[in-house]
Amino acid sequence: MICQRLQSAVVVIISALLLAMPVSAFALPRKGQPAPPLQVVTTTGQRLSLASYRGSVLVIEFFATYCGGCKESFPHLISLNKQYGKKGLQILGLDVGKGDDIEDVREFIAQRKINFPVAMADENIVDDGYGIRLIPSIFIINKKGILVEKFSGFNDETRKSIETALIKLIAE
């Protein structure tokens, strides 16, 4: 009897928690699943979607111009693009910075000599599509549009893991 009541209480509590969670919590991208769709216009006016990258390995970095870890990751991404860009790698930077405007982002690109497309990400992509909570957040998507890896933050271990994954995916 007590066990049955306890079990019923647990079910009620879990149900209430699930109902209280935002819908986006269930939509967070998971490894092995198709990457969430996205449509952006780059700082140069180019329209891009996830379909634009079909057949290439894609690295997406969500960043802000004022983020220290983001500033550390960009030299690595620039280097990867130089090294693997002609072998099937594509990189897309998506600014999520509160208070960043297009001119801030263009200046950021110019100062760092970023050699890949960059766009401003809207809330649909940030919250509902990719569930970004920390920056930088880096997603690796294979040639078929499947999310293979995701990283929050940037350090030497992340750097090595990204490169290892890319080498494998580009070879496939």
N, C-alpha and C positions, 0 to 999 in steps of 0.2 A: 504494500500500500504506500509506504513512504517512498520506496524506490520509484513507483509509478508517478507520484506527485513530483518528485525531483526531476524525473525525466520530462514530464510535461512542462515544468518550469523552465528547464534548459531549452526546450523547443521554442517556447514563447520568447525567451530572451534572445535566442539566435535569430528568430524570425523578425523581431523588432529591430535588431541591429542591421540585418540585411535590408529591411525596408528603409532604414534611416540613411543608408549609404547612398551617395550620389550615383546616378546611372553610370557616369564615367568610370567609376571604380571597377565596374565589371568589364569595361571595354578596353582596359589597359592592354597594350600590345604584349603578346607573349611570344617567346622564342618558339620557332617552328610554325607559327601562324602567319597568314598574309599580313604584310605591313599595312597600317591604316592609310587610307587615301590622303592625299594632300594636293592642293592646288595653290600655287604662289606666283607672284610676279616679282622677279628679281630687281635689285637696285638699278639694273640697266634696262628694265622694261620687258625682259623675256618672261613669257608665261611657261611655267613648268608644272608638271603633275608627276605622280609616281610612275605613270605609264611612260613618261619621257625617258625613264631610266631602265626600262625593261631590256634585258640582255646585258646589262652592266652590273657590276658590284657597286652598291651605293653606300656611302657613309653620310649620315645626316648628323650634324652637330647643332644642338640647340644651345644658344649662348646669349650673353649680354655684353655690351661694350665695356661695362664697368666690372666684369667678373674676372678675378685674378686667375682662377683655374682655366678659364676660357682663353685668356691671353697666353697661357703656357701651352695650351693644346694646339693653337693655330700654327706655330712653326712646324710642328709634327705633321699636321694635315697638309700644309703646303709642300713639305718634303715628300709625303706619300703621293700626293698628286703628281709631282714631278717624276717620281720613280715609277709609279704604276698607272698613271693616267692614260698612256698609250697602250696599256695591256688590258684595259677593260674596267678600270676603277673610275668612278665618278664621286664627287664630294659636293654636298650642299650644306651651306651654313644657314641656319634659321635664327634670326634675332628674336628673343622673347623679352628683352629688357623693358621693364616698366620705365617710362620716361625717355627711352631711346626714340629718336625720330630718324627718318630716312637720311638726313644729312649727317647725324652722328654715325650711322652705320657706314655711309659712304666714306667718311673720314677714317673710320676704323679700318676699312678695307684698304684704302690708299696707304695708310701708315704702315700696315703690316704686309703690303704687297700680296694680298690674298689672290690666289690664282684659280679660284673656282666660284661658281655662282653663290650669291648671298641674297636672302630675301627676309622680309619681316613676316613672322608667323602670327596668325590671328588666334583668337581664343579657341576656335573649333579644333585647330591642329594641336595647340598646346595642351589644353585641358581634356577635351573629349577624345581626340585622336591618339595622342602619344602620352598623355598623363604626366606631363613634365612637372616635377616638384623640385628638382635640384638642377643646377647648371654648373659646368657643362653636362649635358646628357648626350650620349653618342649612341647611335643606332647603326648597325650594319645589316644591310638587306642584300640577299643574294640575287643572282641574275633572273630568277623567277619571281621576285617580289616577296620572298619569304623573309621575315625577321630572323636573323641568325644570332646576333649578339646585341646586348645593350649594356651601356656603362653609365654610371653617374659619378661625376668627378673625374679628375685627371691626375695621374701620377706615373711613375716609371713602370709599375706593373700594368697599368692600363695601356700605356704606350706599347709595351711588348705584346700584350694580348691582342690588341687591335692589329698590329702588323702580322702576327702569326695567323690570325683569322683571315686577313686579306690575302695573304700569300696562298693559302689553301683554297679560298673561294675563287680567286682569279684563275687558278689552275684548272678548276672544274669545267 
